[in-house]
Amino acid sequence: MSTPPSWTVGELKITKLIEQSFSLPAAKLLPDLAESQLPKGMTLESPLQMSVHSWLVESPQGHFLIDTATGNGKSRPFSPLFDQLNSPWMDNLLATGLRPEDIDCVLHTHLHTDHVGWNTIRNGERWVPSFPNAKWVIPAGEIAWYQTAEAAPRAIVFADSVQPLIDAGKVETIAEDGGEYLPGIRFLPTHGHSTSHMSIAFESAGQVALFTGDVMHNKLQVPHPGLSSVFCRDKPAACSARAWLLDFASRHQATLFTVHFSGSAVGQVNPAAEGYTWTEFSHS
């Protein structure tokens, strides 16, 4: 079993835990995309590669997971991409030398199906917390959204991957305006993709690691931050959040850890004539 790729930011070791990759036509992922915004040689029907993965952060404060991908054996009839997976995600975690009981905290950017699944594993007829010693930190508005009629088609996601954590008394919540959770760990409101989406910043030894969540789905959104994905609930809000996050990342020279970018999914952004440029980092 190969060791998953990792990066160093300050005193943090950050490792990518891959679940799966797939592609979508450019025009399907980014419905407002224009031909003129594509790199030379691509069309609106060209496939854009996407990834689903989590980030493991090993820090002096403990072992953190940022989101938990889709999970294995979860019934997701609304999405063949995520239905009844049998992925190597847990094997990739074990390949780091850590065990589920070594995880201290799971931080959630939001509660979509491809970000919460490994929260729980099946134990007989029940779903139980995958990381027995961890606590989960979740934006309060994300939990509240699942109590609305709009969420009914996705109720199964909450039932098997979030409710068992609440029942076990393992959940803490973050208010709508975000804020510091632990020294140097801050939730940043980037609402739009989902009702209370947050990005998460770790500051360590004067450097910033920025976990973007689903503020962006593809590198094309870096030079063209006005493009929202088909998956965004509120496109104007998502565009505003993306513009804010790119400015924040640029000003702080943050290292971005994205969720759905192909390649390493890690890099930095810098201002350009239009939007920003993306510089991708290879792993350590």
BELWOWO-V560725 format. One record per pair of residues at least 24 apart in sequence whose ideal C-beta (glycine too) atoms are under 6 Angstrom apart, sorted by sequence separation. I is the first residue (numbers start at 1). GAP is how many residues later the second one is. D is the distance in Angstrom with one decimal. If there is no record, write none. Layout:
i->I gap->GAP d->D
i->I gap->GAP d->D
This chain:
i->23 gap->24 d->3.7
i->24 gap->24 d->5.8
i->190 gap->25 d->5.0
i->23 gap->26 d->5.1
i->215 gap->26 d->5.7
i->215 gap->27 d->5.3
i->22 gap->28 d->5.7
i->103 gap->28 d->4.0
i->106 gap->28 d->5.5
i->105 gap->29 d->5.8
i->136 gap->29 d->5.1
i->21 gap->30 d->4.8
i->100 gap->30 d->5.6
i->104 gap->30 d->5.9
i->105 gap->30 d->5.6
i->106 gap->30 d->4.7
i->107 gap->30 d->5.0
i->108 gap->30 d->4.6
i->215 gap->30 d->5.1
i->246 gap->30 d->5.1
i->82 gap->31 d->5.5
i->100 gap->31 d->4.9
i->101 gap->31 d->5.5
i->103 gap->31 d->4.6
i->111 gap->31 d->4.4
i->20 gap->32 d->5.3
i->82 gap->32 d->6.0
i->101 gap->32 d->5.3
i->110 gap->32 d->5.4
i->19 gap->33 d->4.6
i->127 gap->33 d->4.7
i->138 gap->33 d->6.0
i->140 gap->33 d->3.9
i->19 gap->34 d->5.8
i->136 gap->34 d->5.5
i->18 gap->35 d->4.6
i->135 gap->35 d->5.3
i->136 gap->35 d->5.0
i->137 gap->35 d->5.1
i->138 gap->35 d->5.8
i->139 gap->35 d->5.0
i->141 gap->35 d->5.5
i->17 gap->36 d->5.7
i->129 gap->36 d->5.8
i->16 gap->37 d->5.4
i->17 gap->37 d->4.5
i->76 gap->37 d->5.9
i->127 gap->37 d->4.9
i->65 gap->38 d->5.8
i->17 gap->39 d->5.8
i->63 gap->39 d->5.5
i->129 gap->39 d->5.7
i->193 gap->39 d->4.8
i->194 gap->39 d->5.7
i->210 gap->39 d->5.5
i->63 gap->40 d->5.2
i->14 gap->41 d->5.8
i->15 gap->41 d->4.3
i->63 gap->41 d->5.0
i->64 gap->41 d->5.0
i->65 gap->41 d->4.6
i->66 gap->41 d->5.4
i->120 gap->41 d->5.3
i->62 gap->42 d->3.6
i->67 gap->42 d->5.8
i->119 gap->42 d->4.8
i->192 gap->42 d->4.9
i->219 gap->42 d->5.9
i->14 gap->43 d->5.4
i->64 gap->43 d->5.9
i->74 gap->43 d->5.3
i->217 gap->43 d->4.5
i->70 gap->44 d->4.7
i->113 gap->44 d->4.8
i->117 gap->44 d->5.6
i->120 gap->44 d->5.2
i->137 gap->44 d->5.9
i->208 gap->44 d->4.7
i->210 gap->44 d->4.0
i->212 gap->44 d->5.7
i->12 gap->45 d->5.7
i->13 gap->45 d->4.3
i->116 gap->45 d->4.3
i->192 gap->45 d->3.3
i->193 gap->45 d->5.2
i->71 gap->46 d->2.4
i->119 gap->46 d->6.0
i->191 gap->46 d->5.5
i->192 gap->46 d->3.1
i->199 gap->46 d->5.9
i->208 gap->46 d->4.0
i->209 gap->46 d->5.4
i->210 gap->46 d->5.1
i->211 gap->46 d->4.9
i->212 gap->46 d->5.0
i->12 gap->47 d->5.0
i->70 gap->47 d->4.1
i->71 gap->47 d->4.8
i->222 gap->47 d->5.8
i->67 gap->48 d->4.1
i->68 gap->48 d->5.9
i->69 gap->48 d->5.7
i->11 gap->49 d->5.8
i->69 gap->49 d->5.6
i->192 gap->49 d->4.6
i->19 gap->50 d->4.0
i->68 gap->50 d->3.7
i->145 gap->50 d->4.6
i->225 gap->50 d->5.4
i->19 gap->51 d->6.0
i->68 gap->51 d->5.2
i->190 gap->51 d->3.9
i->224 gap->51 d->5.6
i->223 gap->52 d->4.0
i->141 gap->54 d->5.4
i->142 gap->54 d->4.9
i->222 gap->54 d->5.1
i->141 gap->55 d->2.8
i->190 gap->55 d->5.6
i->222 gap->56 d->4.3
i->139 gap->57 d->4.3
i->139 gap->59 d->5.0
i->219 gap->59 d->5.2
i->52 gap->62 d->5.1
i->20 gap->67 d->5.5
i->19 gap->68 d->4.7
i->19 gap->70 d->4.5
i->17 gap->72 d->5.8
i->17 gap->75 d->4.7
i->17 gap->76 d->5.6
i->15 gap->81 d->5.6
i->110 gap->84 d->4.3
i->110 gap->87 d->4.5
i->4 gap->88 d->5.0
i->109 gap->89 d->5.5
i->4 gap->91 d->5.9
i->3 gap->92 d->5.6
i->107 gap->93 d->5.5
i->1 gap->94 d->4.7
i->109 gap->104 d->3.0
i->61 gap->121 d->5.9
i->66 gap->145 d->4.6
i->55 gap->156 d->6.0
i->48 gap->170 d->5.4
i->37 gap->187 d->5.2
i->12 gap->190 d->6.0
i->12 gap->192 d->4.9
i->11 gap->193 d->4.8
i->10 gap->194 d->2.9
i->11 gap->194 d->5.4
i->33 gap->194 d->5.9
i->10 gap->195 d->3.4
i->32 gap->195 d->5.7
i->10 gap->197 d->4.2
i->12 gap->197 d->5.8
i->30 gap->197 d->4.9
i->9 gap->198 d->5.0
i->31 gap->199 d->5.5
i->9 gap->200 d->4.2
i->29 gap->200 d->5.8
i->55 gap->202 d->5.2
i->51 gap->209 d->5.9
i->50 gap->210 d->4.9
i->51 gap->211 d->5.8
i->49 gap->213 d->3.7
i->9 gap->246 d->5.2
i->7 gap->259 d->5.7
i->7 gap->276 d->6.0
i->8 gap->276 d->5.6
i->7 gap->277 d->5.4
i->5 gap->278 d->3.5
i->6 gap->278 d->5.6
